[in-house]
Amino acid sequence: MPIPRRRFRIEEAIGGDMPMPAAVDGDVGPMHHEIMNELRAIRAQMAKPNHSATTETVGESVNREIAEAHTLLETYRAQIEQCEKLKVELDLIHDAINRTKREIAVLHGKSFNGQEMAKVNGELGAVVGGTEEATQQILEAAESIDQAASALSKVNSADQQKILSEEIQERVVSIFEACNFQDLTGQRINKVMTTMKFIENHINAMMDIWGGVDAIKAHAPAIVDDREGDAKLLNGPKLDGDAGHASQNDIDALFD
């Protein structure tokens, strides 16, 4: 049979089952009073637990977490703003690349393919050939006219003079016919200029896409004349508006 456990008065007093015994006057020492006072204080503290420190600690933790969350949110917002700016710049670059591709596609389809460039080369070749042929015809006619005029001054026969006169007239007519080359030459050169103008317009459009002429100049390579020998001396005739073009007044000034 188990022996029942004896419960001491101090356990009952702390647990709240019985009140603490009142101070007994008599021969009880002062240490007993101090011990009983401390026990009463402990019991009161256990009966009313202090929640203020715990509540304050939890509140500080919540406030700290809220502050950290706000800081993290501001960081994310700043990163999102930077990403939006980057997206805008990337969209602009993407649009510029697409527009440039379209311009290149138009140039390739209308000007840079083999058929169109072959046509341009053919037109320029025809201009050179027609000019050379007309020049040769004019020179031959002029030479024949010169010979006929010299012979005309030496003959006295009317029939002979008539023959030479008709020959001179024929040569003059051949010169007029040869001069018709300028009409065909002008038409062919006009076709070439139209093609070159088309290419120029689309190249200018691509330059405008990437910031205009000033932006392209920053990437322009240095001009280096790599010609050698006689090719380096052949600069061709200057146009009226070219720099370094000497006018007749400049030439006359050399003799003054």
DRENDO-1510 file (C-alpha; in Angstrom, 1 decimal, always signed):
<recs>
REC; n; res; u; v; w
REC; 1; MET; +0.0; +0.0; +0.0 .
REC; 2; PRO; +1.6; +3.3; -1.1 .
REC; 3; ILE; +2.3; +5.8; +1.6 .
REC; 4; PRO; +0.5; +9.1; +1.1 .
REC; 5; ARG; +2.9; +12.0; +0.5 .
REC; 6; ARG; +2.8; +14.7; +3.2 .
REC; 7; ARG; +2.3; +18.2; +1.9 .
REC; 8; PHE; +4.2; +20.9; +3.7 .
REC; 9; ARG; +2.6; +24.2; +4.7 .
REC; 10; ILE; +5.1; +26.1; +2.5 .
REC; 11; GLU; +3.9; +24.3; -0.6 .
REC; 12; GLU; +0.2; +24.9; +0.2 .
REC; 13; ALA; +1.0; +28.6; +0.9 .
REC; 14; ILE; +2.8; +29.1; -2.4 .
REC; 15; GLY; +0.3; +27.1; -4.4 .
REC; 16; GLY; -2.6; +29.2; -3.0 .
REC; 17; ASP; -4.4; +26.4; -1.2 .
REC; 18; MET; -4.0; +28.0; +2.2 .
REC; 19; PRO; -3.1; +31.5; +3.4 .
REC; 20; MET; +0.2; +32.2; +4.7 .
REC; 21; PRO; +0.2; +32.0; +8.5 .
REC; 22; ALA; +0.2; +35.3; +10.3 .
REC; 23; ALA; +3.2; +36.5; +12.1 .
REC; 24; VAL; +3.4; +34.9; +15.5 .
REC; 25; ASP; +4.5; +37.1; +18.2 .
REC; 26; GLY; +6.5; +35.5; +20.8 .
REC; 27; ASP; +9.9; +34.0; +20.8 .
REC; 28; VAL; +10.1; +33.7; +16.9 .
REC; 29; GLY; +13.3; +35.4; +15.7 .
REC; 30; PRO; +13.5; +38.3; +13.2 .
REC; 31; MET; +14.9; +36.0; +10.5 .
REC; 32; HIS; +11.5; +34.2; +10.4 .
REC; 33; HIS; +9.7; +37.5; +9.7 .
REC; 34; GLU; +12.1; +38.3; +6.8 .
REC; 35; ILE; +11.6; +34.9; +5.3 .
REC; 36; MET; +7.9; +35.1; +5.5 .
REC; 37; ASN; +7.9; +38.6; +3.8 .
REC; 38; GLU; +10.0; +37.3; +1.0 .
REC; 39; LEU; +7.7; +34.3; +0.5 .
REC; 40; ARG; +4.7; +36.7; +0.4 .
REC; 41; ALA; +6.4; +38.8; -2.3 .
REC; 42; ILE; +7.2; +35.7; -4.3 .
REC; 43; ARG; +3.6; +34.4; -4.1 .
REC; 44; ALA; +2.3; +37.8; -5.2 .
REC; 45; GLN; +4.7; +37.9; -8.1 .
REC; 46; MET; +3.6; +34.4; -9.2 .
REC; 47; ALA; -0.1; +35.2; -8.7 .
REC; 48; LYS; +0.3; +38.3; -11.0 .
REC; 49; PRO; +2.9; +37.5; -13.7 .
REC; 50; ASN; +4.6; +40.6; -15.3 .
REC; 51; HIS; +3.5; +40.7; -19.0 .
REC; 52; SER; +4.7; +44.3; -19.6 .
REC; 53; ALA; +8.4; +43.3; -20.3 .
REC; 54; THR; +7.3; +40.4; -22.6 .
REC; 55; THR; +4.8; +42.7; -24.4 .
REC; 56; GLU; +7.4; +45.4; -24.8 .
REC; 57; THR; +9.9; +42.9; -26.2 .
REC; 58; VAL; +7.4; +41.6; -28.7 .
REC; 59; GLY; +6.5; +45.1; -29.7 .
REC; 60; GLU; +10.1; +46.0; -30.3 .
REC; 61; SER; +10.6; +42.9; -32.4 .
REC; 62; VAL; +7.5; +43.7; -34.5 .
REC; 63; ASN; +8.6; +47.3; -35.0 .
REC; 64; ARG; +12.0; +46.1; -36.1 .
REC; 65; GLU; +10.6; +43.6; -38.5 .
REC; 66; ILE; +8.3; +46.3; -40.0 .
REC; 67; ALA; +11.2; +48.7; -40.4 .
REC; 68; GLU; +13.2; +46.0; -42.1 .
REC; 69; ALA; +10.3; +45.2; -44.4 .
REC; 70; HIS; +10.0; +48.9; -45.3 .
REC; 71; THR; +13.7; +49.2; -46.0 .
REC; 72; LEU; +13.6; +46.0; -48.2 .
REC; 73; LEU; +10.5; +47.4; -50.0 .
REC; 74; GLU; +12.2; +50.6; -50.8 .
REC; 75; THR; +15.2; +48.7; -52.1 .
REC; 76; TYR; +12.9; +46.7; -54.4 .
REC; 77; ARG; +11.2; +49.8; -55.6 .
REC; 78; ALA; +14.5; +51.4; -56.5 .
REC; 79; GLN; +15.5; +48.3; -58.3 .
REC; 80; ILE; +12.2; +48.2; -60.2 .
REC; 81; GLU; +12.7; +51.8; -61.3 .
REC; 82; GLN; +16.1; +51.1; -62.6 .
REC; 83; CYS; +14.8; +48.0; -64.4 .
REC; 84; GLU; +12.0; +50.2; -66.0 .
REC; 85; LYS; +14.6; +52.7; -67.2 .
REC; 86; LEU; +16.7; +49.9; -68.6 .
REC; 87; LYS; +13.7; +48.5; -70.3 .
REC; 88; VAL; +13.0; +51.8; -71.9 .
REC; 89; GLU; +16.5; +52.1; -73.2 .
REC; 90; LEU; +16.5; +48.5; -74.5 .
REC; 91; ASP; +13.2; +49.2; -76.2 .
REC; 92; LEU; +14.7; +52.2; -78.0 .
REC; 93; ILE; +17.7; +50.2; -79.1 .
REC; 94; HIS; +15.4; +47.3; -80.2 .
REC; 95; ASP; +13.3; +49.8; -82.2 .
REC; 96; ALA; +16.4; +51.4; -83.8 .
REC; 97; ILE; +17.7; +48.0; -84.8 .
REC; 98; ASN; +14.4; +47.0; -86.3 .
REC; 99; ARG; +14.1; +50.2; -88.3 .
REC; 100; THR; +17.7; +49.9; -89.5 .
REC; 101; LYS; +17.0; +46.3; -90.6 .
REC; 102; ARG; +14.0; +47.6; -92.6 .
REC; 103; GLU; +16.1; +50.2; -94.3 .
REC; 104; ILE; +18.8; +47.6; -95.1 .
REC; 105; ALA; +16.1; +45.2; -96.4 .
REC; 106; VAL; +14.7; +48.0; -98.7 .
REC; 107; LEU; +18.2; +48.8; -100.0 .
REC; 108; HIS; +19.0; +45.1; -100.5 .
REC; 109; GLY; +15.7; +44.5; -102.3 .
REC; 110; LYS; +15.7; +47.6; -104.4 .
REC; 111; SER; +19.3; +48.6; -105.0 .
REC; 112; PHE; +21.9; +46.2; -103.6 .
REC; 113; ASN; +20.8; +43.0; -105.2 .
REC; 114; GLY; +22.7; +41.7; -108.2 .
REC; 115; GLN; +20.1; +42.6; -110.9 .
REC; 116; GLU; +19.8; +46.3; -109.9 .
REC; 117; MET; +23.5; +46.9; -109.5 .
REC; 118; ALA; +24.2; +45.1; -112.7 .
REC; 119; LYS; +21.7; +47.5; -114.4 .
REC; 120; VAL; +23.5; +50.5; -112.9 .
REC; 121; ASN; +26.9; +49.2; -114.1 .
REC; 122; GLY; +25.4; +48.5; -117.5 .
REC; 123; GLU; +24.0; +52.1; -117.7 .
REC; 124; LEU; +27.4; +53.6; -116.8 .
REC; 125; GLY; +29.2; +51.3; -119.2 .
REC; 126; ALA; +26.8; +52.4; -122.0 .
REC; 127; VAL; +27.5; +56.0; -121.1 .
REC; 128; VAL; +31.2; +55.5; -121.4 .
REC; 129; GLY; +30.8; +53.5; -124.7 .
REC; 130; GLY; +28.4; +55.9; -126.2 .
REC; 131; THR; +30.6; +58.9; -125.3 .
REC; 132; GLU; +33.6; +57.3; -126.8 .
REC; 133; GLU; +31.9; +56.3; -130.0 .
REC; 134; ALA; +30.4; +59.8; -130.5 .
REC; 135; THR; +33.7; +61.4; -129.8 .
REC; 136; GLN; +35.4; +59.2; -132.4 .
REC; 137; GLN; +32.8; +60.0; -134.9 .
REC; 138; ILE; +33.0; +63.7; -134.3 .
REC; 139; LEU; +36.8; +63.6; -134.6 .
REC; 140; GLU; +36.7; +61.7; -137.9 .
REC; 141; ALA; +34.1; +64.0; -139.3 .
REC; 142; ALA; +36.1; +67.1; -138.3 .
REC; 143; GLU; +39.2; +65.6; -139.9 .
REC; 144; SER; +37.3; +64.9; -143.1 .
REC; 145; ILE; +35.9; +68.4; -143.1 .
REC; 146; ASP; +39.4; +69.8; -142.7 .
REC; 147; GLN; +40.7; +67.8; -145.6 .
REC; 148; ALA; +37.7; +68.7; -147.8 .
REC; 149; ALA; +38.2; +72.4; -147.0 .
REC; 150; SER; +41.9; +72.2; -147.9 .
REC; 151; ALA; +41.1; +70.5; -151.2 .
REC; 152; LEU; +38.3; +72.9; -151.9 .
REC; 153; SER; +40.6; +75.9; -151.8 .
REC; 154; LYS; +42.9; +74.3; -154.5 .
REC; 155; VAL; +40.4; +73.1; -157.2 .
REC; 156; ASN; +38.9; +75.4; -159.8 .
REC; 157; SER; +36.4; +73.0; -161.3 .
REC; 158; ALA; +32.8; +73.8; -160.4 .
REC; 159; ASP; +31.9; +70.1; -160.3 .
REC; 160; GLN; +34.8; +69.3; -158.0 .
REC; 161; GLN; +33.9; +72.1; -155.7 .
REC; 162; LYS; +30.3; +70.9; -155.6 .
REC; 163; ILE; +31.5; +67.4; -154.6 .
REC; 164; LEU; +33.7; +68.7; -151.9 .
REC; 165; SER; +30.9; +71.0; -150.6 .
REC; 166; GLU; +28.5; +68.0; -150.4 .
REC; 167; GLU; +31.1; +66.0; -148.5 .
REC; 168; ILE; +31.5; +68.8; -146.0 .
REC; 169; GLN; +27.8; +69.0; -145.5 .
REC; 170; GLU; +27.6; +65.2; -145.0 .
REC; 171; ARG; +30.3; +65.4; -142.4 .
REC; 172; VAL; +28.5; +68.2; -140.6 .
REC; 173; VAL; +25.3; +66.1; -140.5 .
REC; 174; SER; +27.3; +63.2; -139.1 .
REC; 175; ILE; +28.6; +65.5; -136.4 .
REC; 176; PHE; +25.0; +66.5; -135.5 .
REC; 177; GLU; +24.0; +62.9; -135.4 .
REC; 178; ALA; +26.9; +62.0; -133.1 .
REC; 179; CYS; +25.9; +64.8; -130.8 .
REC; 180; ASN; +22.6; +63.0; -130.2 .
REC; 181; PHE; +24.6; +60.8; -127.8 .
REC; 182; GLN; +24.0; +63.4; -125.0 .
REC; 183; ASP; +20.3; +62.6; -125.0 .
REC; 184; LEU; +20.8; +58.9; -124.3 .
REC; 185; THR; +23.7; +59.6; -122.0 .
REC; 186; GLY; +21.6; +62.0; -120.0 .
REC; 187; GLN; +18.8; +59.4; -119.7 .
REC; 188; ARG; +21.2; +56.7; -118.5 .
REC; 189; ILE; +22.9; +59.0; -116.0 .
REC; 190; ASN; +19.6; +60.1; -114.7 .
REC; 191; LYS; +18.7; +56.4; -114.0 .
REC; 192; VAL; +22.0; +56.0; -112.1 .
REC; 193; MET; +21.5; +59.2; -110.2 .
REC; 194; THR; +18.0; +58.1; -109.2 .
REC; 195; THR; +19.4; +54.9; -107.8 .
REC; 196; MET; +22.2; +56.7; -106.0 .
REC; 197; LYS; +19.6; +59.1; -104.6 .
REC; 198; PHE; +17.5; +56.3; -103.4 .
REC; 199; ILE; +20.5; +54.7; -101.6 .
REC; 200; GLU; +21.5; +58.1; -100.2 .
REC; 201; ASN; +18.1; +58.7; -98.7 .
REC; 202; HIS; +17.9; +55.4; -96.9 .
REC; 203; ILE; +21.5; +55.7; -95.6 .
REC; 204; ASN; +20.6; +59.1; -94.3 .
REC; 205; ALA; +17.5; +57.6; -92.6 .
REC; 206; MET; +19.8; +55.0; -90.9 .
REC; 207; MET; +22.1; +57.7; -89.8 .
REC; 208; ASP; +19.2; +59.7; -88.3 .
REC; 209; ILE; +18.1; +56.5; -86.5 .
REC; 210; TRP; +21.4; +56.3; -84.7 .
REC; 211; GLY; +21.7; +60.0; -83.8 .
REC; 212; GLY; +22.4; +61.8; -87.0 .
REC; 213; VAL; +25.6; +62.8; -88.8 .
REC; 214; ASP; +27.3; +64.2; -85.7 .
REC; 215; ALA; +26.9; +60.8; -83.9 .
REC; 216; ILE; +28.3; +59.0; -86.9 .
REC; 217; LYS; +31.3; +61.3; -87.2 .
REC; 218; ALA; +32.6; +60.1; -83.9 .
REC; 219; HIS; +33.0; +56.6; -85.3 .
REC; 220; ALA; +34.3; +57.6; -88.7 .
REC; 221; PRO; +37.8; +56.1; -89.4 .
REC; 222; ALA; +40.7; +58.3; -90.3 .
REC; 223; ILE; +41.0; +59.0; -94.1 .
REC; 224; VAL; +44.2; +57.4; -95.3 .
REC; 225; ASP; +45.3; +57.7; -98.9 .
REC; 226; ASP; +46.6; +54.2; -99.8 .
REC; 227; ARG; +47.0; +54.8; -103.5 .
REC; 228; GLU; +50.4; +54.2; -105.0 .
REC; 229; GLY; +52.3; +55.3; -108.1 .
REC; 230; ASP; +50.4; +57.2; -110.8 .
REC; 231; ALA; +47.1; +56.4; -109.2 .
REC; 232; LYS; +48.1; +58.8; -106.4 .
REC; 233; LEU; +48.5; +61.6; -108.9 .
REC; 234; LEU; +45.2; +61.1; -110.6 .
REC; 235; ASN; +42.7; +63.3; -108.8 .
REC; 236; GLY; +40.5; +64.0; -111.8 .
REC; 237; PRO; +39.1; +67.3; -113.0 .
REC; 238; LYS; +37.7; +69.5; -110.3 .
REC; 239; LEU; +34.1; +70.8; -110.3 .
REC; 240; ASP; +33.3; +74.5; -110.1 .
REC; 241; GLY; +32.4; +74.3; -106.5 .
REC; 242; ASP; +35.4; +72.1; -105.4 .
REC; 243; ALA; +38.0; +73.5; -103.1 .
REC; 244; GLY; +41.2; +74.5; -104.8 .
REC; 245; HIS; +39.5; +75.2; -108.2 .
REC; 246; ALA; +41.4; +77.9; -110.0 .
REC; 247; SER; +39.2; +80.4; -111.9 .
REC; 248; GLN; +40.2; +82.3; -115.0 .
REC; 249; ASN; +40.8; +85.4; -112.8 .
REC; 250; ASP; +43.3; +83.5; -110.7 .
REC; 251; ILE; +45.2; +82.4; -113.8 .
REC; 252; ASP; +45.2; +86.0; -115.2 .
REC; 253; ALA; +46.5; +87.2; -111.9 .
REC; 254; LEU; +49.6; +85.2; -112.3 .
REC; 255; PHE; +50.6; +87.2; -115.4 .
REC; 256; ASP; +50.0; +90.6; -113.9 .
</recs>
